Amino acid sequence: MFAAPQARQERGAQNVRMTQETFYPFAPREHPAHAALDLITRLIGAVDQTPLVAVCSVDRDGIVRFCNRACADLCGLPLAQVLGRPMRELLSRVEREEEHEALMADAWRTGRLVPPGDWKVRTSDGRERWTYSTKVPIFHNGELNQIFCMDVDVTARKHEETALHDAGANFRQMFVKSGDAILLVRDGLIAEANPAARQLFKCSGPQCLEGRRLRDFSPLQQPGGVLSEPAERQLAQQAYVQGNCRYDWRYLDCQGNLFWAEVLMTSITLDHEYLFYVVVRDISARKNAERTLYLAAQVFENSRDAILLTDSQRQIISINQAYADITGYSNEDMLGKPLTVYRSDVEDEPVFRDVWNQIDATDHWQGEVWSRRKSGELFPAWLALTAIRDTHDQVSNYMAILSDITERKRSEEQTRHMAEHDFLTDLPNRVLLLDRLSLALSAARRKQSMLAILFLDLDRFKPINDTLGHQVGDLLLKEVATRLLKCVRKVDTVSRQGGDEFVIILADIGGIDHAAHVAAAVRQAIGQPYRIGEHELHISTSIGVAIYPSDGDDIDTLIKNADIAMYHAKEGGRDNFQFFSAEMNERIVERTTFENGLRRALDEQQFELAFEPELDIRSGALVGAEALIRWRHPELGLLLPERFLDVAEQAGLMVPIGNWVMHEACRHARQWHDEGHRVMVAVNLSLAQFQQRDLLDNVRAALCESGLPARYLELELTESILMKGGAGVADTLRALRELGVSLSLDDFGTGYSRLGQLKDFPIDKLKIAQAFMMKGGDTTVIRTIIAMARSMEMTVIAEGVETAEQLEFLRGQGCDQYQGHYAASTARASGLAGVLH
């Protein structure tokens, strides 16, 4: 019937203790079935142990499917011989059998209760008894599937009534001494009540009863909702017509307490007068027992959890409808069979011995198990086993509550998968990667073998993501993941770390050449064209490789060294792979030290500005100066920007450094103005600065703090900013122009922007790139740029002017301004450089 958890199924028949912790280590200590288990245990115990009411349930064929011990005692048979037999063989209704069968048939047809009443029965061993019988139809999911029968042995009462009838002459003596409450009712009023009646109704004296109506001791309504007064009149009329009437009634005693009573109202003639002889018997205990039994039957049959009952020998005596629905086993399959017949044959016998030993010690066991349906299918379940004890503290029954947790297990597995896998590519994430790497390292140490870590970063992925949108970027990443999986074995692991970074674990490799082969295959696979919708995309990847044990013997070291090797692959031109080496690590340490130094330089004001003069070609006048940053390193001396700006960019420091340059340049320009020199200052903007949402606020703040008029600040942009700055480039440029600042395009001609695009942007000045001035200059390109600038009414300035011949050529072509070594020399010779102190 029950099977071990999946872990035991996979590991074979291991001799493992079947406790809650081993079966279901993640289960809460209080399962949702616990409360139901406690309630049902008490109810089922009440059903089985009550000596007041004989209880059984029968199906449509009249076969007994469940009975308690009191029922078996009434039938005069052992419990096991009662189950499965027709009720008419066990308790015959003698001459009223056909009437009884007709009432049962009507109950099955209509679903209504069989009217309770007294029945003379003959047991299977020939004894004749009188019972007060109540029959309740039980529905499950709207369908009637059993009738719950409750019989109270009233033989003693019947004998007493007979004796009372025969006592005629001794009526007064019996009236006074009867243990039952007896009242004589004349004209609707209580004429006389015996001592037992006064005791039952808790009256201080006869006057509390006599002279009052019996209905005065009834609540306004009976439990069924019927009004007490008209109902009692109707019953009295029935007793008058038929001679007597028996019914159950709810009374209210003189102290205000409600109690249940069985009432026998008999119409008699005394001294030529009609009156009622009323016998009232307190049946509160029986009603409470019946209510408990009815509740137990309803809970048992309508519970959504599967419930199974056995006797003390673990023979199955009852199952509920949920058990049949969940497992597929019917009553015929289960009743009378030992519990061990329905095991799933997965766990060993010692496992079950441990379970029953715990039940014997504590009366309870619960845990996660595997159960088997009638079709043979295994399913995960939560099982609670409880021993039910009788009044002598002896085990009389065992009860099992079984919950199908298939959906919960599936949900747990899905949650675990989501926690361990990347949501986009469904590859293992960092959490699962570390777990698998730990296992792979343990295996490599045990086998003294090698493994490799490949750290991948996609080249030129960000521009695709920024220009074509994240949807295209996501589809590209999914295709990359698919290609990576095709490059490795099943024993290897491909993981996405986030963004465009991936890590591959190559487990148990034969040598470094294996890792190199896989890295080359990955590089080739990633480099193939991608068709994403209407776009054909091309990317490459930079790969760093670290080998265990030569490059590290722990997780953190291996991943760090693979990352370092990947960085060197990037520096080496991208689209290649590099193995980790000690020299690489030294360079990374140096770079890290440099990055930390840059952060200190910001805090300690170690930066300073140098200004390169910009001269007018025609007049030779100083018209502006380009602000160039320098780092006065405390150990290395004065460093030019080429030594540290790349590090600053990769460290994310370009925005604070760029803002410092802007504020400092505006402050210097204002100082020149105060000294009478109306010179413009030019400041370079990085891509990172340009993409900041607060760019306008920073420019405005620099102007306000320095007091420099906006028209004397020139912001220099690169072509890459126009291409990569995003959809809002034109809006940002227009907003800057509205502040009053000038905009120039630096290093023009070296990028990929089309000349026709420039008309869409509010550019004031073009700077001819220094590359076109080298080795005599590219005269064709220079002429083209100057002509194009003239056509769009832009100022044009040449960078990197080194000789008088270059200057003369530019003057002849109509260039407006120049800068470079020759301009600096000219400014010094004329004394103009002193302005830029």
VENKAMO-V686877 format. One record per helix or strand. SS is the DSSP state (H for helix, E for strand). FROM is the first residue (numbers start at 0). TO is the last residue. Records with the same first field share a line. If there is no record, write none. Layout:
SS = FROM-TO + FROM-TO
//
This chain:
E = 1-2 + 53-57 + 62-66 + 85-85 + 90-91 + 113-122 + 127-139 + 142-152 + 180-185 + 188-192 + 217-217 + 220-220 + 226-226 + 243-251 + 257-269 + 272-281 + 305-310 + 314-318 + 337-337 + 363-371 + 377-388 + 394-403 + 420-420 + 427-427 + 449-458 + 492-497 + 500-508 + 529-531 + 534-536 + 539-547 + 576-578 + 606-615 + 621-632 + 636-639 + 679-683 + 712-716 + 741-747 + 764-767 + 794-797 + 816-817
H = 5-10 + 19-22 + 32-48 + 68-74 + 78-81 + 86-89 + 93-109 + 154-176 + 194-199 + 205-207 + 213-216 + 227-241 + 283-301 + 320-326 + 330-333 + 338-341 + 348-361 + 405-419 + 429-446 + 460-467 + 469-485 + 511-525 + 554-570 + 581-603 + 640-642 + 644-649 + 653-673 + 686-689 + 694-705 + 709-711 + 718-723 + 728-738 + 754-759 + 769-775 + 778-790 + 803-812 + 820-829 + 831-835
//
